């Protein structure tokens, strides 16, 4: 032979980790080794696929693989796709040629069929075969068929797949094809086994002994040049049977820094055999890593010895020669599709994925890993009545999208008065860009946000500041990458099969269904749920959970809204909560339940908390639309709960943002008070907050609501449009809002109210009444040491109202610092639109901030307002303009000397500015005069500086 060219054939494997012996073997090509210039006829045998016995037309979603892809994560596949998914008019249709047999011709050539330019090299045909209509039946995994290059070529057509496994006594067909060859030679373990002088070779090989067998197919042309393709297969012996060592549980059991026992649970005992593959055996099948099966067939296990301490090892369970499964209990995964997008800042020195050695998600063990040293070992979370919760999506809270940067921002949250942070899902979910409600691995912290120790350091720091941490946990459903689905999947890999011990085959509580629905009646699901909850409570020291869509923790159909009382669901949730409290008696169990009040009351009285969604009512009130603005259902007393276990909120991740609604749909019927104007809209957010945080009970703030965040939940970041399709897309991170004094004012209001809530006993009283139906809303709080009356005008016109103070005497208005002598509790007060006041019989500590209710002025006219007046804490000036133009504000002393001047470019609408009034300079107290000049008008008046 003159030259030998070694050609290692790349054998494609399903992206979720299944082998290829199934679907791909059922698509054959004629010629068997086509080039891009050839016409090729494809034949599909539907037997054993989701399309078996399908009666309609079949179509292909198909493209090609292009060599030379250079972008990270781009393997060149699925280029030049023909038509769009589901478009029968543009995608190729198969011709039925027999029972479950179909044919498709790619003509006049592969290159022309797909429209690929001549300068690009085609290496594969990519294909999914689907049914005609939705919901689609389809082949899975994706099909990849080799396209040869011109000249001498050879390929192995059987056996295919990455590391196929056969049994002793089985007849194994070894076949291949070649172009431009005069001789094809087959070698098994370097022994010449068969030859062919044709274009193909096929040989039946008897598996008489176990072990690995290397296959080499050599093609030789008339010039004695050769090329070869290689693969290998494994012949397995009987499965070793051994009892599970005492104390071992599913997942990785670390015996010491060098030794790990891995356990895989097969509850229905349906799997025939499992090999362990990983870094420790270079991802090869090896008899030494043939896993033991327990006598009852429910567990497979193996002990690894001699591992290097403080070293990460990737591994998978290779099940029945078909499924490459990441450990469901792994604490870390390697993701071939998404890891390359993770920033080094977020996760430095991330272990590389073992590309070319396996497929699908890989689990990781780390024997001898140094333990995180907790600084706070004991922590008591705030009582439910005192909870000020901040719901936070790491992705949209901080530009780095890193949990360690959130940790650096804790001063902001602590100063706001937050004492509980509720993190949206942080366990591994599909992709890196998500809300996180598409979970896949429940014991692995999502790497896109940071390392395991970054999460622990965040929680540790929160605890040092008296802030509890709750995580959002999704145990209603999982999505397609979950290994618990893969182990027992149906016709489509993302669907559970009927024998799946953890999931329902189909969701029993339509229409509220996402992904694969957990069967919460299954004892295996209950055990898994308990493992998940216990892990996060102990390993990460979280203080509890917000459980997503617990209305779905049932197999009972309880109406189209899932609203009706369900005793089975109640029992399942009580069982779960009991186990959580066995681990940590102080842990929060918070449910997004949203069912009939009878059911929520029972759960709340049992000790759980339920989400109280008052988004619609609060936003209607803030927008000035009074019908539908009664938000009294935020009170646990209104719902007849025994305890304050109603976590009420105005906004959440899943509800529209108040400020967006204010500036888009606010009441603008009063031209002198237009809620759509930004300044007015922001003041309405203050008004709403004053009637939110002061009602006794736990309360939740959605991130940046305290700065008047005004991007819609459906904002599209790529074009600025509003669309339901963009609901979970990233939203702009606007920390610059904090530098806008109008928005900072809302933050300050939230902060003052949150600190009143947690420091003043009257805001924890069980003796309170709410009058929230009309334009003017009232809250009355009663406590032996203090009484509070809060009034606010949610209308758009001036209102004269009866505050109904609980007693006569002196009342102290918190924001302005002014006092009111009440001689008759039925005496009226006049409130301007949007004005709010918080009175108490015992004055609260002076807040020291330039805030005020909109107190009527001594100097006041139809067009301009100044408040408070007198004041020791500065003055607010509101000037409405009919058109844009320059506005100047001047302040003079009694001698006519100018002591302050400021100029602004005013905008149409209400313009609000602040002058500090010599705060802290008591010697400058006295009478001053102001003058405001606009393009069209001039205003003047007196200011009393205290």
Secondary structure, 3 states (H helix, E strand, C coil): CCCEEECCCCCCCCCCCECCCCCHHHEEEECCCCECCCCEEEEEECCCCCCCCCCCCEEEEEEEEECCCCCCCCCCCCECCCCCCCCCCCCCECEEEECCEEEEEECCCHHHHHCCCCCCCEEEEEEEEEECCCCCCECCCCEEEECECCCCEEEEEECCCCCEEEECCCEEEEEEEEECCCEEEEEECCEEEEEECCCEEEEEEECCCCEEEEEEEEEECCCCCEEEEEEEEEEECCCCECCCCCCCCCEEEEEECCEEEEEEECCCCCCCCEEEEEHHHCCCCCHHHECEECCCCCEEEEEECCCCCCEEEEEEEEECCCEEECCCCCCCEECCCCHHHCCCCCCCCCCCCCCCCCCCCEEEEEECCCCCCCCCCCCCCCCHHHCEEEEECHHHHCCCCCHHHHHHCHHHHHHHCCCEEEECCCEEECCCCCCCCCEEEEEEECHHHCCHHHHHHHHHHHHHCCCEEEEEECCCEECCCCHHHHCCECCCCCCECCCCCCECCCCCCCCCCCCEEECCCCHHHHHHHHHHHHHHHHHCCCCEEEECCHHHCCCCCCCCCCCCCCHHHHHHHHHHHHHHHHHCCCCEEEECCCCCHHHHHHHHHHCCEEEEECHHHHHHHHHCCCCCCCCHHHCCCCCCCCCCCEEEECCCCCCCCHHHHHHHHCCCCECCECCCCHHHHHHHHHHHHHCCCCCCCCEEEECCHHHCCCCCCCECCCCCCECHHHCCCCCCCCHHHHHCHHHHHHHHHHHHHHHHHHHCHHHHCCCEEEECCCCEEEEEEEECCEEEEEEEECCCCCEEEECCCCCCEEEEECCCCCEEEECCCCCEEEECCCCEEEEECCCCCCCCCCCCCCCCCCCCCCCEEEECCCECCCEEEEEEECCCEEEEEEEECCCCCEEEEEEEEECCEEEEEEECCCCCCHHHCEEEEEEEECCCCEEEEEEEEC
